[in-house]
Amino acid sequence: MPFQFKLQKALDYRAHLEEEAKMRLAAAEKALEDSRRHLKNLKDEMQAAEEKMAGGPFMQAGERWLMDQYLKGLRTDIAAAAINARMKEQIAAEARNLLAARAVDKKLLEKLKERQKEQFIRQEMLTEQHFNDEIATIRHKA
């Protein structure tokens, strides 16, 4: 009779939850990377615009006003992108914690399964040894 783990369905379910947590973490890390890349692009754009503004002292008043407005808008966008990046970092951290918790849950059930399997094998060996002892005793009496 082969070993059957009574909680196999629970182990399968926890493995499924762990896989979902891995996918959630991957998505969160991708979103975080995208957010950081967007923030970096905005900062690079801001630096280029500031250099253009500083390099053009002979700008007309209208051009200077437009450039100031553009820089203000970029500062606002950078602030919003920084907040967004921090939120994505928190989401990724939560996803990491969830994955760790799910992995621990699954690992506990796997250890239980291994212990029960070892116990089952020991019991089978004891039963077989007892049977062999009985056969030997019967043969020795005859």
C-alpha positions in Angstrom: 0.0 0.0 0.0 1.6 3.3 -1.1 1.9 6.3 1.2 -1.0 8.8 0.9 -0.7 12.2 2.5 -4.1 13.1 3.9 -3.5 16.8 3.6 -2.3 16.7 -0.1 -5.2 18.9 -1.3 -4.2 21.5 1.3 -0.6 21.3 0.2 -1.6 21.7 -3.4 -3.7 24.7 -2.5 -0.9 26.3 -0.5 1.5 25.7 -3.5 -1.1 27.4 -5.7 -1.3 30.4 -3.3 2.5 30.6 -3.3 2.6 30.7 -7.1 0.0 33.5 -7.1 2.1 35.4 -4.6 5.1 34.9 -6.9 3.2 36.3 -9.8 1.9 39.2 -7.7 5.5 40.0 -6.6 6.7 39.9 -10.2 4.0 42.3 -11.3 4.7 44.6 -8.4 8.4 44.7 -9.1 7.7 45.4 -12.8 5.4 48.2 -11.9 8.1 49.6 -9.5 10.7 49.4 -12.2 8.5 51.2 -14.7 7.7 53.9 -12.1 11.4 54.4 -11.3 12.2 54.6 -15.0 9.4 57.2 -15.5 10.8 59.2 -12.6 14.3 59.1 -14.0 13.1 60.2 -17.4 11.3 63.2 -15.9 14.4 64.2 -13.9 16.5 64.0 -17.0 14.0 66.1 -18.9 14.0 68.6 -16.0 17.7 68.8 -16.1 17.8 69.4 -19.9 15.1 72.1 -19.6 17.0 73.8 -16.8 20.2 73.8 -18.8 18.3 75.2 -21.8 16.9 77.9 -19.6 20.2 78.8 -18.1 21.9 78.7 -21.5 19.5 81.2 -23.0 19.9 84.6 -21.3 18.7 86.3 -24.5 15.2 84.6 -24.4 12.2 86.8 -25.0 9.9 87.3 -22.1 7.2 85.1 -23.6 9.7 82.2 -24.1 11.0 82.6 -20.6 7.5 82.5 -19.2 6.7 79.4 -21.2 9.9 77.7 -20.0 9.1 78.6 -16.4 5.6 77.2 -16.7 7.1 74.0 -18.3 9.6 73.7 -15.4 6.8 74.1 -12.8 4.8 71.4 -14.6 7.8 69.1 -14.6 8.4 69.7 -10.9 4.8 68.8 -10.2 5.1 65.7 -12.4 8.3 64.7 -10.6 6.7 65.0 -7.2 3.7 62.9 -8.3 6.0 60.3 -9.9 8.1 60.1 -6.7 5.0 59.5 -4.6 3.9 56.9 -7.1 7.3 55.2 -6.9 7.1 55.1 -3.1 3.7 53.6 -3.2 4.9 51.0 -5.7 7.8 50.2 -3.3 5.3 49.6 -0.5 3.2 47.4 -2.7 6.3 45.4 -3.7 7.4 45.1 -0.1 3.9 43.8 0.9 4.0 41.3 -2.0 7.5 40.1 -0.8 6.1 39.6 2.8 3.1 37.8 1.4 5.3 35.5 -0.6 7.5 34.8 2.4 4.4 33.9 4.5 2.9 31.7 1.8 6.3 29.9 1.3 6.5 29.2 5.1 2.9 27.8 5.1 3.8 25.5 2.2 7.1 24.5 3.7 5.4 23.5 7.0 3.0 21.2 5.2 5.9 19.7 3.1 7.8 19.0 6.3 4.7 17.4 7.8 4.3 15.3 4.7 8.0 14.2 4.9 7.7 13.3 8.6 4.5 11.3 8.0 6.1 9.5 5.0 9.2 8.6 7.1 6.9 7.3 9.9 4.9 5.3 7.4 8.0 3.7 6.0 9.3 2.9 9.5 5.9 1.3 10.3 5.9 -0.7 7.1 9.4 -1.9 7.9 8.4 -2.9 11.5 5.3 -4.7 10.1 7.5 -6.6 7.6 10.0 -7.4 10.3 7.3 -8.7 12.6 5.9 -10.9 9.7 9.4 -12.3 9.0 9.9 -13.0 12.7 6.6 -14.9 12.8 7.6 -17.0 9.7 11.0 -17.7 11.2 9.4 -18.8 14.5 6.9 -21.1 12.7 9.7 -22.7 10.6 12.0 -23.1 13.6 9.2 -25.0 15.6 8.6 -27.3 12.7 
